[in-house]
Amino acid sequence: MMLAITPLRTYSKAIRTLKGKHRMKTNTRFQSFVTDVKVAGRAFTRAVNAGARTLAAQSWPVLLVAAIVLACILTIIPLAVTLFIAFLVFKYVANAIFDRRPRPVAHRDVE
């Protein structure tokens, strides 16, 4: 003798009625976010393609100069900023440890 197995219902009758014509709307904020991400992705792809076409059209000496300039921008400028901040912090720490305050400038009366 075989037993008939009935599927278990995991949702109630109230939720089942919402599956028809009175469905709940999707989250419009999330959909607009997804749309914005897609638009940004397409714009980024177009920009990368345009940049690749521009680089492909350049001569080798121009590409060499561009590579050197880009290397300088990516290495020397951050190094200079980092050293500036390091020496500034060192100055404040040294002033705090040795308790040296800047002396006021003596003004002379010029007549």
C-alpha positions as CSV (number, residue, x, y, z in Angstrom):
1,M,0.0,0.0,0.0
2,M,1.4,3.4,-1.0
3,L,1.1,6.5,1.0
4,A,0.2,9.7,-0.7
5,I,2.6,12.4,0.3
6,T,1.2,15.9,0.1
7,P,3.6,18.8,-0.3
8,L,4.0,21.0,2.7
9,R,2.8,24.5,2.3
10,T,5.4,27.0,3.4
11,Y,3.2,30.1,3.0
12,S,-0.1,31.1,4.2
13,K,-3.3,31.7,2.3
14,A,-2.9,35.5,2.7
15,I,0.5,35.5,1.0
16,R,-0.8,33.1,-1.7
17,T,-3.5,35.6,-2.7
18,L,-0.8,38.3,-3.2
19,K,0.8,36.3,-6.0
20,G,-2.1,37.2,-8.3
21,K,-2.9,40.6,-9.6
22,H,-2.3,42.4,-6.3
23,R,1.4,41.5,-6.0
24,M,3.7,43.6,-3.9
25,K,5.8,46.1,-5.8
26,T,9.5,45.6,-6.1
27,N,11.7,48.0,-4.1
28,T,12.0,51.0,-6.4
29,R,15.0,52.5,-4.5
30,F,17.0,49.3,-5.1
31,Q,16.0,49.2,-8.8
32,S,17.1,52.9,-9.2
33,F,20.4,52.0,-7.5
34,V,20.9,49.1,-9.9
35,T,20.1,51.3,-12.8
36,D,22.6,54.0,-11.7
37,V,25.3,51.3,-11.2
38,K,24.6,50.0,-14.8
39,V,24.8,53.5,-16.2
40,A,28.1,54.2,-14.4
41,G,29.5,50.9,-15.6
42,R,28.6,51.7,-19.2
43,A,30.2,55.2,-18.9
44,F,33.4,53.7,-17.4
45,T,33.5,51.1,-20.1
46,R,33.2,53.8,-22.8
47,A,35.9,55.9,-21.1
48,V,38.3,52.9,-21.0
49,N,37.6,52.0,-24.6
50,A,38.2,55.6,-25.7
51,G,41.5,55.7,-23.7
52,A,42.6,52.5,-25.2
53,R,41.9,53.8,-28.7
54,T,43.8,57.0,-27.9
55,L,46.8,55.1,-26.6
56,A,46.8,52.7,-29.5
57,A,47.0,55.7,-31.9
58,Q,50.1,57.2,-30.1
59,S,53.7,56.8,-31.2
60,W,56.2,55.0,-29.0
61,P,58.1,58.2,-27.9
62,V,54.9,59.8,-26.8
63,L,54.0,56.6,-24.8
64,L,57.4,56.6,-23.2
65,V,57.1,60.3,-22.1
66,A,53.5,59.6,-20.8
67,A,54.8,56.6,-18.8
68,I,57.6,58.6,-17.2
69,V,55.2,61.5,-16.3
70,L,52.7,59.0,-14.9
71,A,55.5,57.3,-12.8
72,C,56.6,60.7,-11.5
73,I,53.0,61.6,-10.5
74,L,52.4,58.3,-8.8
75,T,55.7,58.2,-6.9
76,I,57.3,61.6,-6.3
77,I,54.3,63.6,-5.4
78,P,53.0,61.2,-2.7
79,L,56.6,60.9,-1.4
80,A,56.9,64.6,-1.1
81,V,53.5,64.9,0.7
82,T,54.4,62.0,3.0
83,L,57.7,63.6,3.9
84,F,56.1,67.0,4.5
85,I,53.6,65.4,6.9
86,A,56.3,63.3,8.7
87,F,58.5,66.4,9.3
88,L,55.5,68.4,10.5
89,V,54.5,65.7,13.0
90,F,58.2,65.5,14.0
91,K,58.3,69.2,14.6
92,Y,55.2,69.2,16.8
93,V,56.5,66.2,18.8
94,A,59.8,67.8,19.4
95,N,58.2,71.0,20.5
96,A,55.9,69.1,22.9
97,I,58.9,67.1,24.4
98,F,61.3,70.0,24.8
99,D,58.6,72.5,25.6
100,R,60.0,75.2,23.3
101,R,57.5,77.8,22.4
102,P,58.2,80.2,19.5
103,R,59.5,83.5,20.8
104,P,57.4,86.5,20.0
105,V,58.9,88.9,17.5
106,A,60.1,92.2,19.1
107,H,58.7,95.1,17.1
108,R,60.7,98.3,16.9
109,D,59.1,101.6,16.6
110,V,60.2,103.0,13.3
111,E,60.1,106.8,13.1
